[in-house]
């Protein structure tokens, strides 16, 4: 499918196959009965789904990150310091009136009923809104900096997850040197 081709091109075929083999992501042509018919993706019973018929080339990657990372909880994907820094940046964008951040905040508030759930959705919706809104170059640039940090955090989480499941070869190809600062290995310290 076009969705799979886009993900393979962006992240590599081995990674996408590994995520599917681990049961972390499923690509389906259309939403099943438990999902909204116009949904582009969903998180259901601890698994992320992408619905190819409702995705566009512009929304595939953002929806993939939203479903895999956002619903897993960006808080779980990065160190508390990194997450807090991203949320401060998001709040600063909102306070500055950035239309992308404002749209993400509005969409999260419309989708969720509690403040905590809304806050959990701010970054995932920022990813989605950045690809769909026609904002000015300055607004896009400000948001792009935050999104680049989110992508790096997701890549670091994928590295840890894939390595833990024996996909070291795939995992090692994910990270660039700039991504290493976001890895937070939750293993006990070992004396050397």
N, CA, C and O of each residue as an XYZ file, in Angstrom:
768
protein
N       0.837     -1.192      0.000
C       0.000      0.000      0.000
C       0.878      1.250      0.000
O       2.071      1.195      0.298
N       0.263      2.362     -0.337
C       0.981      3.634     -0.328
C       1.450      3.967      1.090
O       2.551      4.484      1.279
N       0.615      3.669      2.074
C       0.979      3.924      3.465
C       2.242      3.172      3.836
O       3.175      3.752      4.392
N       2.276      1.897      3.535
C       3.457      1.082      3.846
C       4.686      1.595      3.098
O       5.777      1.659      3.666
N       4.516      1.958      1.841
C       5.642      2.459      1.050
C       6.224      3.731      1.662
O       7.443      3.894      1.716
N       5.366      4.618      2.114
C       5.824      5.867      2.734
C       6.572      5.568      4.035
O       7.634      6.136      4.291
N       6.014      4.675      4.853
C       6.678      4.319      6.116
C       8.006      3.609      5.857
O       8.995      3.871      6.542
N       8.031      2.716      4.875
C       9.276      2.023      4.537
C      10.342      3.006      4.081
O      11.512      2.888      4.446
N       9.922      3.976      3.281
C      10.874      4.967      2.786
C      11.415      5.831      3.922
O      12.608      6.128      3.963
N      10.550      6.230      4.831
C      10.948      7.121      5.922
C      11.726      6.402      7.025
O      12.714      6.930      7.538
N      11.277      5.187      7.392
C      11.858      4.500      8.545
C      12.599      3.215      8.197
O      13.345      2.687      9.020
N      12.398      2.712      6.987
C      13.042      1.466      6.583
C      12.096      0.281      6.709
O      11.358      0.148      7.686
N      12.138     -0.573      5.697
C      11.239     -1.725      5.660
C      11.463     -2.661      6.846
O      10.507     -3.217      7.387
N      12.717     -2.838      7.250
C      13.006     -3.736      8.373
C      12.358     -3.250      9.660
O      11.836     -4.049     10.437
N      12.390     -1.955      9.884
C      11.787     -1.406     11.100
C      10.281     -1.624     11.102
O       9.722     -2.081     12.099
N       9.625     -1.303     10.003
C       8.171     -1.455      9.936
C       7.792     -2.919     10.120
O       6.843     -3.224     10.843
N       8.516     -3.822      9.480
C       8.239     -5.256      9.656
C       8.477     -5.687     11.100
O       7.715     -6.490     11.639
N       9.522     -5.165     11.726
C       9.806     -5.514     13.126
C       8.694     -5.025     14.045
O       8.279     -5.748     14.950
N       8.206     -3.804     13.825
C       7.119     -3.271     14.652
C       5.847     -4.101     14.469
O       5.114     -4.347     15.427
N       5.597     -4.524     13.244
C       4.428     -5.379     12.992
C       4.611     -6.746     13.654
O       3.670     -7.284     14.237
N       5.808     -7.303     13.568
C       6.075     -8.608     14.170
C       5.940     -8.559     15.693
O       5.538     -9.541     16.318
N       6.273     -7.429     16.277
C       6.161     -7.255     17.727
C       4.733     -6.927     18.155
O       4.432     -6.880     19.348
N       3.856     -6.702     17.178
C       2.468     -6.382     17.491
C       2.261     -4.944     17.925
O       1.257     -4.633     18.567
N       3.194     -4.057     17.588
C       3.068     -2.662     17.986
C       2.284     -1.824     16.989
O       1.721     -0.792     17.352
N       2.244     -2.261     15.733
C       1.537     -1.493     14.705
C       0.888     -2.460     13.712
O       1.465     -3.489     13.360
N      -0.308     -2.113     13.274
C      -1.002     -2.868     12.235
C      -1.505     -1.871     11.196
O      -2.130     -0.866     11.534
N      -1.227     -2.160      9.942
C      -1.717     -1.321      8.845
C      -2.890     -2.050      8.207
O      -2.756     -3.175      7.727
N      -4.047     -1.384      8.210
C      -5.266     -1.961      7.642
C      -5.761     -1.038      6.535
O      -5.471      0.159      6.541
N      -6.507     -1.595      5.588
C      -7.038     -0.757      4.521
C      -8.064      0.233      5.048
O      -8.021      1.412      4.699
N      -8.987     -0.231      5.884
C     -10.044      0.655      6.392
C     -10.297      0.350      7.864
O      -9.918     -0.712      8.358
N     -10.936      1.282      8.561
C     -11.190      1.080      9.989
C     -12.146     -0.087     10.246
O     -13.118     -0.263      9.512
N     -11.874     -0.884     11.286
C     -12.803     -1.949     11.666
C     -14.016     -1.358     12.384
O     -14.094     -0.146     12.586
N     -14.931     -2.191     12.755
C     -16.191     -1.725     13.353
C     -16.005     -0.981     14.665
O     -16.844     -0.147     15.006
N     -14.941     -1.247     15.416
C     -14.744     -0.580     16.694
C     -14.177      0.834     16.548
O     -14.137      1.579     17.526
N     -13.742      1.212     15.354
C     -13.150      2.536     15.125
C     -14.129      3.437     14.377
O     -15.051      2.965     13.711
N     -13.908      4.734     14.503
C     -14.696      5.696     13.738
C     -14.420      5.471     12.253
O     -13.269      5.240     11.882
N     -15.439      5.532     11.392
C     -15.240      5.252      9.961
C     -14.288      6.211      9.252
O     -13.667      5.844      8.255
N     -14.170      7.444      9.765
C     -13.272      8.413      9.119
C     -11.923      8.531      9.820
O     -11.132      9.411      9.481
N     -11.647      7.658     10.793
C     -10.380      7.708     11.524
C      -9.220      7.352     10.603
O      -9.332      6.459      9.763
N      -8.112      8.058     10.769
C      -6.923      7.725      9.990
C      -6.026      6.744     10.738
O      -5.149      6.114     10.147
N      -6.255      6.623     12.040
C      -5.516      5.683     12.867
C      -6.219      5.553     14.200
O      -7.140      6.309     14.510
N      -5.776      4.586     14.985
C      -6.384      4.382     16.303
C      -5.421      3.620     17.190
O      -4.499      2.956     16.716
N      -5.656      3.729     18.479
C      -4.929      2.955     19.479
C      -5.984      2.144     20.208
O      -6.877      2.705     20.843
N      -5.883      0.828     20.118
C      -6.934     -0.043     20.652
C      -6.295     -1.255     21.319
O      -5.493     -1.961     20.706
N      -6.652     -1.489     22.568
C      -6.132     -2.641     23.320
C      -4.602     -2.717     23.292
O      -4.027     -3.790     23.111
N      -3.952     -1.561     23.473
C      -2.503     -1.531     23.559
C      -1.767     -1.665     22.242
O      -0.561     -1.911     22.229
N      -2.470     -1.507     21.137
C      -1.861     -1.658     19.815
C      -2.257     -0.482     18.930
O      -3.377      0.022     19.013
N      -1.325     -0.053     18.085
C      -1.577      1.059     17.175
C      -1.993      0.540     15.807
O      -1.460     -0.450     15.307
N      -2.960      1.235     15.214
C      -3.483      0.877     13.897
C      -3.438      2.087     12.984
O      -3.680      3.213     13.418
N      -3.124      1.850     11.714
C      -3.207      2.871     10.675
C      -4.214      2.379      9.636
O      -4.187      1.214      9.240
N      -5.099      3.273      9.198
C      -6.130      2.929      8.223
C      -5.802      3.618      6.904
O      -6.094      4.799      6.714
N      -5.196      2.869      6.010
C      -4.619      3.396      4.777
C      -5.606      4.185      3.931
O      -5.236      5.201      3.342
N      -6.855      3.738      3.859
C      -7.817      4.413      2.989
C      -8.147      5.829      3.473
O      -8.646      6.642      2.696
N      -7.880      6.127      4.725
C      -8.177      7.457      5.263
C      -6.935      8.323      5.426
O      -7.022      9.433      5.952
N      -5.792      7.837      4.988
C      -4.543      8.596      5.100
C      -4.165      9.224      3.768
O      -4.497      8.707      2.702
N      -3.471     10.337      3.849
C      -2.898     10.973      2.661
C      -1.381     10.873      2.780
O      -0.869     10.626      3.872
N      -0.657     11.058      1.690
C       0.803     11.021      1.794
C       1.345     12.008      2.839
O       2.379     11.757      3.459
N       0.648     13.117      3.026
C       1.096     14.131      3.985
C       0.834     13.731      5.438
O       1.505     14.229      6.342
N      -0.120     12.851      5.671
C      -0.484     12.529      7.056
C       0.017     11.175      7.546
O      -0.139     10.864      8.727
N       0.613     10.361      6.680
C       1.028      9.009      7.070
C       2.012      9.034      8.239
O       1.772      8.392      9.261
N       3.113      9.766      8.098
C       4.161      9.750      9.121
C       3.654     10.356     10.424
O       3.897      9.803     11.497
N       2.961     11.471     10.346
C       2.444     12.108     11.564
C       1.456     11.199     12.278
O       1.471     11.116     13.506
N       0.600     10.518     11.532
C      -0.376      9.611     12.147
C       0.330      8.410     12.760
O      -0.038      7.959     13.844
N       1.330      7.895     12.082
C       2.130      6.787     12.608
C       2.742      7.164     13.963
O       2.626      6.415     14.933
N       3.386      8.315     14.018
C       4.007      8.776     15.274
C       2.927      9.055     16.313
O       3.098      8.723     17.486
N       1.822      9.660     15.899
C       0.727      9.965     16.822
C       0.201      8.683     17.462
O       0.077      8.607     18.685
N      -0.102      7.692     16.659
C      -0.690      6.461     17.189
C       0.324      5.630     17.968
O       0.012      5.121     19.044
N       1.514      5.493     17.440
C       2.521      4.670     18.099
C       3.103      5.369     19.320
O       3.242      4.770     20.386
N       3.441      6.640     19.153
C       4.085      7.363     20.247
C       3.132      8.108     21.142
O       3.245      8.053     22.366
N       2.188      8.807     20.534
C       1.299      9.651     21.317
C       0.426      8.885     22.271
O       0.280      9.276     23.430
N      -0.155      7.804     21.809
C      -1.045      7.051     22.680
C      -0.279      6.143     23.622
O      -0.779      5.788     24.690
N       0.911      5.770     23.242
C       1.775      5.042     24.161
C       2.133      5.986     25.304
O       2.349      5.570     26.442
N       2.185      7.234     24.970
C       2.502      8.256     25.954
C       3.910      8.767     25.730
O       4.883      8.069     26.016
N       4.020      9.982     25.221
C       5.355     10.541     25.015
C       6.120     10.582     26.329
O       7.350     10.533     26.334
N       5.397     10.672     27.448
C       6.057     10.681     28.736
C       6.847      9.396     28.955
O       7.893      9.412     29.604
N       6.349      8.274     28.411
C       7.044      6.998     28.548
C       8.183      6.859     27.549
O       9.070      6.025     27.730
N       8.164      7.663     26.507
C       9.148      7.520     25.447
C      10.414      8.317     25.687
O      11.422      8.089     25.019
N      10.381      9.248     26.626
C      11.548     10.100     26.833
C      11.741     10.361     28.313
O      10.890     10.049     29.145
N      12.876     10.938     28.605
C      13.152     11.273     29.996
C      12.171     12.347     30.453
O      11.674     13.114     29.629
N      11.884     12.417     31.753
C      10.997     13.471     32.250
C      11.506     14.868     31.888
O      10.707     15.753     31.580
N      12.804     15.072     31.921
C      13.365     16.379     31.575
C      13.081     16.732     30.122
O      12.695     17.861     29.817
N      13.272     15.767     29.223
C      13.022     16.013     27.797
C      11.541     16.287     27.553
O      11.192     17.186     26.788
N      10.669     15.515     28.201
C       9.233     15.710     28.027
C       8.811     17.082     28.552
O       8.075     17.807     27.882
N       9.276     17.437     29.749
C       8.933     18.746     30.323
C       9.413     19.888     29.432
O       8.725     20.898     29.287
N      10.580     19.728     28.843
C      11.106     20.753     27.936
C      10.198     20.917     26.715
O       9.912     22.040     26.299
N       9.749     19.805     26.145
C       8.847     19.878     24.992
C       7.516     20.528     25.364
O       6.971     21.319     24.594
N       7.002     20.198     26.529
C       5.730     20.799     26.948
C       5.887     22.301     27.198
O       4.978     23.072     26.891
N       7.016     22.722     27.744
C       7.269     24.164     27.909
C       7.317     24.856     26.544
O       6.779     25.951     26.373
N       7.962     24.208     25.582
C       8.022     24.778     24.236
C       6.626     24.851     23.613
O       6.274     25.841     22.973
N       5.841     23.800     23.806
C       4.476     23.800     23.285
C       3.683     24.951     23.911
O       3.030     25.715     23.200
N       3.739     25.073     25.220
C       3.004     26.142     25.914
C       3.470     27.520     25.470
O       2.661     28.442     25.364
N       4.761     27.671     25.209
C       5.275     28.949     24.720
C       4.687     29.261     23.335
O       4.313     30.401     23.060
N       4.609     28.252     22.475
C       4.007     28.449     21.150
C       2.541     28.866     21.271
O       2.083     29.752     20.549
N       1.815     28.234     22.176
C       0.411     28.595     22.403
C       0.318     30.037     22.879
O      -0.490     30.811     22.366
N       1.140     30.402     23.858
C       1.120     31.763     24.407
C       1.508     32.813     23.373
O       1.079     33.964     23.458
N       2.325     32.413     22.394
C       2.726     33.333     21.325
C       1.671     33.401     20.212
O       1.805     34.184     19.271
N       0.637     32.587     20.326
C      -0.429     32.605     19.328
C      -0.120     31.821     18.066
O      -0.728     32.068     17.025
N       0.826     30.866     18.140
C       1.158     30.059     16.968
C      -0.086     29.283     16.528
O      -0.643     28.523     17.320
N      -0.533     29.461     15.275
C      -1.783     28.838     14.833
C      -1.756     27.311     14.849
O      -2.791     26.678     15.055
N      -0.595     26.720     14.635
C      -0.498     25.254     14.644
C      -0.667     24.739     16.071
O      -1.419     23.795     16.311
N       0.031     25.358     17.007
C      -0.075     24.951     18.413
C      -1.483     25.213     18.944
O      -2.029     24.395     19.685
N      -2.068     26.339     18.570
C      -3.440     26.637     19.013
C      -4.432     25.612     18.464
O      -5.346     25.186     19.171
N      -4.250     25.216     17.199
C      -5.140     24.213     16.601
C      -4.958     22.853     17.280
O      -5.932     22.130     17.492
N      -3.723     22.507     17.618
C      -3.464     21.241     18.311
C      -4.116     21.247     19.693
O      -4.720     20.258     20.108
N      -3.990     22.357     20.392
C      -4.588     22.479     21.722
C      -6.114     22.378     21.626
O      -6.754     21.685     22.417
N      -6.674     23.073     20.657
C      -8.127     23.053     20.464
C      -8.622     21.641     20.125
O      -9.641     21.189     20.646
N      -7.891     20.960     19.253
C      -8.301     19.608     18.854
C      -8.205     18.644     20.040
O      -9.084     17.803     20.227
N      -7.145     18.764     20.840
C      -6.992     17.904     22.017
C      -8.104     18.161     23.025
O      -8.635     17.227     23.626
N      -8.452     19.425     23.204
C      -9.502     19.773     24.162
C     -10.876     19.300     23.678
O     -11.741     18.971     24.489
N     -11.070     19.269     22.375
C     -12.336     18.782     21.833
C     -12.421     17.248     21.932
O     -13.508     16.690     22.082
N     -11.275     16.581     21.847
C     -11.260     15.122     21.831
C     -11.281     14.500     23.224
O     -11.731     13.365     23.389
N     -10.803     15.227     24.219
C     -10.664     14.657     25.562
C     -11.410     15.498     26.581
O     -11.544     16.712     26.425
N     -11.898     14.835     27.634
C     -12.728     15.549     28.609
C     -11.970     16.017     29.847
O     -12.430     16.929     30.535
N     -10.822     15.416     30.145
C     -10.088     15.836     31.333
C      -8.818     16.588     30.941
O      -8.262     16.368     29.865
N      -8.373     17.465     31.815
C      -7.176     18.264     31.539
C      -5.964     17.367     31.306
O      -5.184     17.612     30.386
N      -5.796     16.333     32.127
C      -4.656     15.439     31.966
C      -4.652     14.747     30.610
O      -3.613     14.666     29.953
N      -5.799     14.253     30.194
C      -5.908     13.590     28.889
C      -5.669     14.588     27.758
O      -5.049     14.252     26.750
N      -6.164     15.814     27.929
C      -5.938     16.849     26.917
C      -4.445     17.133     26.782
O      -3.921     17.211     25.670
N      -3.763     17.287     27.911
C      -2.329     17.572     27.880
C      -1.547     16.432     27.236
O      -0.560     16.669     26.539
N      -1.987     15.197     27.466
C      -1.331     14.052     26.843
C      -1.455     14.080     25.319
O      -0.631     13.493     24.617
N      -2.475     14.757     24.813
C      -2.727     14.807     23.374
C      -2.112     16.024     22.678
O      -2.088     16.077     21.448
N      -1.621     16.993     23.434
C      -1.091     18.210     22.802
C       0.009     17.904     21.786
O      -0.070     18.351     20.642
N       1.025     17.152     22.185
C       2.126     16.870     21.262
C       1.693     15.981     20.093
O       2.054     16.264     18.951
N       0.923     14.906     20.352
C       0.464     14.123     19.192
C      -0.333     14.957     18.190
O      -0.152     14.813     16.981
N      -1.210     15.826     18.686
C      -1.989     16.649     17.754
C      -1.135     17.739     17.106
O      -1.440     18.189     16.002
N      -0.084     18.160     17.774
C       0.837     19.115     17.151
C       1.446     18.486     15.902
O       1.591     19.148     14.874
N       1.800     17.207     15.997
C       2.336     16.495     14.833
C       1.339     16.494     13.685
O       1.685     16.790     12.542
N       0.109     16.159     14.004
C      -0.934     16.061     12.977
C      -1.252     17.428     12.384
O      -1.330     17.574     11.164
N      -1.431     18.410     13.225
C      -1.799     19.750     12.746
C      -0.693     20.383     11.905
O      -0.974     21.127     10.965
N       0.548     20.094     12.235
C       1.662     20.673     11.491
C       1.616     20.246     10.027
O       2.024     21.005      9.148
N       1.127     19.047      9.763
C       1.094     18.566      8.379
C      -0.143     19.026      7.625
O      -0.168     18.983      6.395
N      -1.176     19.468      8.349
C      -2.426     19.788      7.669
C      -2.745     21.274      7.602
O      -3.524     21.694      6.747
N      -2.158     22.078      8.486
C      -2.469     23.509      8.480
C      -1.562     24.267      7.525
O      -0.388     23.932      7.369
N      -2.094     25.251      6.913
C      -1.326     26.097      6.011
C      -0.877     27.338      6.779
O      -1.443     28.418      6.612
N       0.129     27.178      7.611
C       0.637     28.285      8.425
C       1.833     28.921      7.728
O       2.396     28.361      6.787
N       2.199     30.076      8.197
C       3.344     30.787      7.639
C       4.662     30.092      7.948
O       4.733     29.199      8.792
N       5.696     30.521      7.247
C       7.003     29.880      7.391
C       7.554     29.999      8.813
O       8.147     29.048      9.322
N       7.371     31.137      9.450
C       7.892     31.331     10.807
C       7.169     30.398     11.781
O       7.804     29.771     12.629
N       5.847     30.307     11.660
C       5.088     29.413     12.536
C       5.484     27.955     12.298
O       5.638     27.181     13.243
N       5.649     27.591     11.022
C       6.066     26.226     10.693
C       7.443     25.921     11.277
O       7.673     24.838     11.814
N       8.348     26.878     11.168
C       9.710     26.686     11.659
C       9.734     26.490     13.170
O      10.459     25.630     13.670
N       8.961     27.268     13.890
C       8.907     27.137     15.349
C       8.399     25.767     15.758
O       8.937     25.146     16.675
N       7.369     25.298     15.082
C       6.798     23.999     15.399
C       7.741     22.883     14.952
O       7.856     21.861     15.629
N       8.411     23.071     13.827
C       9.316     22.046     13.309
C      10.418     21.711     14.310
O      10.841     20.558     14.396
N      10.882     22.689     15.056
C      11.922     22.436     16.061
C      11.409     21.505     17.156
O      12.123     20.602     17.592
N      10.192     21.721     17.591
C       9.593     20.861     18.614
C       9.376     19.459     18.039
O       9.684     18.461     18.690
N       8.856     19.392     16.842
C       8.558     18.099     16.222
C       9.831     17.298     15.982
O       9.827     16.076     16.134
N      10.910     17.960     15.613
C      12.186     17.252     15.423
C      12.615     16.593     16.729
O      13.119     15.469     16.710
N      12.430     17.256     17.843
C      12.768     16.656     19.141
C      11.848     15.476     19.457
O      12.291     14.476     20.021
N      10.578     15.592     19.098
C       9.643     14.484     19.313
C      10.074     13.280     18.472
O      10.122     12.162     18.984
N      10.389     13.489     17.191
C      10.826     12.393     16.330
C      12.078     11.727     16.899
O      12.189     10.501     16.903
N      13.011     12.534     17.376
C      14.231     11.977     17.951
C      13.912     11.135     19.182
O      14.511     10.078     19.381
N      12.985     11.590     19.999
C      12.601     10.834     21.196
C      11.943      9.516     20.823
O      12.206      8.487     21.445
N      11.087      9.546     19.804
C      10.426      8.323     19.356
C      11.457      7.344     18.800
O      11.384      6.143     19.063
N      12.411      7.855     18.037
C      13.463      6.991     17.508
C      14.264      6.352     18.644
O      14.614      5.174     18.568
N      14.550      7.108     19.681
C      15.294      6.566     20.820
C      14.478      5.480     21.521
O      15.024      4.452     21.921
N      13.165      5.711     21.670
C      12.296      4.699     22.278
C      12.249      3.443     21.413
O      12.317      2.325     21.924
N      12.132      3.636     20.102
C      12.124      2.489     19.195
C      13.426      1.700     19.311
O      13.419      0.469     19.291
N      14.532      2.412     19.431
C      15.827      1.755     19.597
C      15.813      0.867     20.832
O      16.202     -0.299     20.769
N      15.364      1.420     21.957
C      15.318      0.644     23.207
C      14.363     -0.547     23.071
O      14.690     -1.661     23.482
N      13.190     -0.308     22.496
C      12.179     -1.358     22.373
C      12.644     -2.467     21.440
O      12.534     -3.647     21.772
N      13.160     -2.095     20.285
C      13.616     -3.100     19.325
C      14.808     -3.878     19.874
O      14.883     -5.094     19.700
N      15.729     -3.200     20.529
C      16.885     -3.881     21.111
C      16.449     -4.888     22.162
O      16.989     -5.991     22.233
N      15.471     -4.509     22.977
C      14.974     -5.398     24.032
C      14.295     -6.640     23.463
O      14.207     -7.666     24.138
N      13.813     -6.549     22.217
C      13.135     -7.687     21.590
C      14.029     -8.403     20.570
O      13.538     -9.180     19.751
N      15.323     -8.144     20.621
C      16.258     -8.856     19.767
C      16.420     -8.318     18.365
O      17.009     -8.989     17.518
N      15.917     -7.131     18.093
C      16.063     -6.531     16.769
C      17.197     -5.506     16.769
O      17.027     -4.386     16.287
N      18.361     -5.896     17.316
C      19.476     -4.965     17.458
C      19.945     -4.388     16.123
O      20.258     -3.201     16.037
N      19.994     -5.222     15.081
C      20.463     -4.751     13.780
C      19.589     -3.640     13.229
O      20.093     -2.661     12.679
N      18.277     -3.789     13.375
C      17.344     -2.758     12.914
C      17.479     -1.523     13.795
O      17.516     -0.395     13.305
N      17.551     -1.754     15.100
C      17.612     -0.646     16.055
C      18.842      0.218     15.828
O      18.761      1.445     15.897
N      19.971     -0.407     15.559
C      21.216      0.360     15.438
C      21.201      1.302     14.246
O      21.947      2.281     14.229
N      20.367      1.027     13.245
C      20.290      1.890     12.068
C      19.378      3.099     12.272
O      19.342      4.004     11.438
N      18.641      3.109     13.384
C      17.673      4.182     13.617
C      18.288      5.496     14.060
O      17.862      6.570     13.636
N      19.289      5.401     14.913
C      19.744      6.593     15.617
C      20.898      7.289     14.927
O      21.789      6.667     14.349
N      20.843      8.602     15.012
C      21.932      9.457     14.593
C      22.597      9.962     15.880
O      21.981      9.890     16.944
N      23.816     10.464     15.817
C      24.461     10.943     17.038
C      23.618     11.950     17.827
O      23.638     11.935     19.058
N      22.884     12.818     17.140
C      22.079     13.825     17.844
C      20.924     13.209     18.627
O      20.369     13.855     19.516
N      20.551     11.955     18.304
C      19.450     11.294     18.987
C      19.870     10.679     20.319
O      19.025     10.419     21.177
N      21.151     10.450     20.494
C      21.621      9.702     21.646
C      21.301     10.370     22.975
O      21.148      9.684     23.985
N      21.198     11.687     22.994
C      20.905     12.377     24.250
C      19.510     12.059     24.763
O      19.222     12.292     25.937
N      18.649     11.537     23.920
C      17.279     11.246     24.330
C      17.086      9.817     24.824
O      16.009      9.463     25.303
N      18.130      8.994     24.709
C      18.005      7.626     25.182
C      18.109      7.639     26.698
O      19.038      8.205     27.274
N      17.146      7.011     27.318
C      17.130      6.888     28.779
C      16.979      5.406     29.062
O      15.868      4.875     29.076
N      18.090      4.753     29.284
C      18.062      3.320     29.514
C      17.624      3.077     30.946
O      18.245      3.572     31.887
N      16.569      2.326     31.105
C      16.040      2.091     32.447
C      16.548      0.771     33.012
O      15.773     -0.023     33.546
N      17.821      0.544     32.895
C      18.431     -0.636     33.468
C      19.182     -0.220     34.723
O      19.618      0.926     34.829
N      19.338     -1.129     35.670
C      20.113     -0.774     36.860
C      21.557     -0.494     36.481
O      22.088     -1.078     35.536
N      22.171      0.386     37.209
C      23.576      0.699     36.969
C      24.413     -0.520     37.305
O      24.224     -1.147     38.347
N      25.324     -0.846     36.430
C      26.169     -2.013     36.637
C      27.569     -1.549     36.984
O      28.110     -0.662     36.324
N      28.161     -2.134     38.007
C      29.556     -1.771     38.329
C      30.491     -2.347     37.282
O      30.275     -3.459     36.800
N      31.528     -1.600     36.928
C      32.511     -2.078     35.952
C      33.859     -2.206     36.607
O      34.828     -2.595     35.955
